[in-house]
């Protein structure tokens, strides 16, 4: 499926009263998921230890 076809299908599954804001939010979430999956496929991940180190700096 093309990106356009996926977006059309996504919009068609939404309620009839979906607003433009609702549609934009769905597109945003879908884009972020796609980026994350692509990064995962490319091996661009963090180990548990790296995550804990980064979080410890924020939570201290």
N, C-alpha and C positions, 0 to 999 in steps of 0.2 A: 504494500500500500504506500502511496505517496504521502508526504506530510499533509498536503491539502486534503486528501481523502480521510486521513486520520482525524484532522481537525473538524471536518464536516460531520463525521460519525460521532465525535465527542459532543458537538453542539446538538446534534439530533437526539442524543440520549438525555440531554438536560431538560428540565421542566419547561413547559411552554411559557411560563412567566419569568424565565431567567433574564436577568438584566445584562447590560453590556459589562457592568462591573463583575457579575458572576462569571461571564464568559472569559473575561480578561484574567480573572483569578485562576480559572481552570487551565488556561493556556500557560500562565506563569508557572503553576505547579508542574504541569506536564513538561515544560522546557527544563526546569530544574531537575526533574527525575531523569530526563534524557541525558543531560550533561553528566549527572552522577553515574549513570549506567555506562556511559562512554568512558569516563575516568576509570571505572572499575575494570572494564575490558582492557584498558591501556595499562593496568597495573598501578595506577596513581592512587594508592591507598596508604593509610597510616596504620602502623601496628598499634596494639592496645597500649603499649608503653608510651608511644608518641602522643597518643590521644590523652593519656593521663598526665603527661608532662605539660601539654598545652592547657588542659583544663586547670591544672594546679596553679598556673600563673594567673588565670582569670579568677579563680575562686579564693585565692589567698588574700 
